[in-house]
Amino acid sequence: MIELRHMQALRLWHDVSLSLVHDKSHDLTVRQITILLSIYLDPPPHTVRGLAAKLEVTKPVITRALDSMGIKGLVSRRRDERDRRNVIIQKTLEGSLYLERVGDIIIEKARGLPR
């Protein structure tokens, strides 16, 4: 188990965020990264309705975030064949590689924290 003091946790968040800002690939908002992590870490299926409920936001908020992430290739969407009213959000290779890179940055920055 990793134990961090408040300032260490904030330093880690800062350093990871700064690395993501410097990264030339994707500049995501906190909301977008939370949605992306939910899609990749929580078991499927993922729907606009389900993500909106989880994040306690409206469906249009999720749709706008998915639009931006879809353009970047981080997620894809398709209609649910069993219930055509639902849209299923799916992982992509680009999204998987992006989050792997984020994970590597977190590990690197955590190792550099002062003890």
Secondary structure by P-SEA (a helix, b strand, c coil): cccccaaaaaaaaaaaaaaaaacccccccaaaaaaaaaaacccccccaaaaaaaacccaaaaaaaaaaaaaacccccccccccccbbbbbbcaaaaaaaaaaaaaaaaaaaaccc
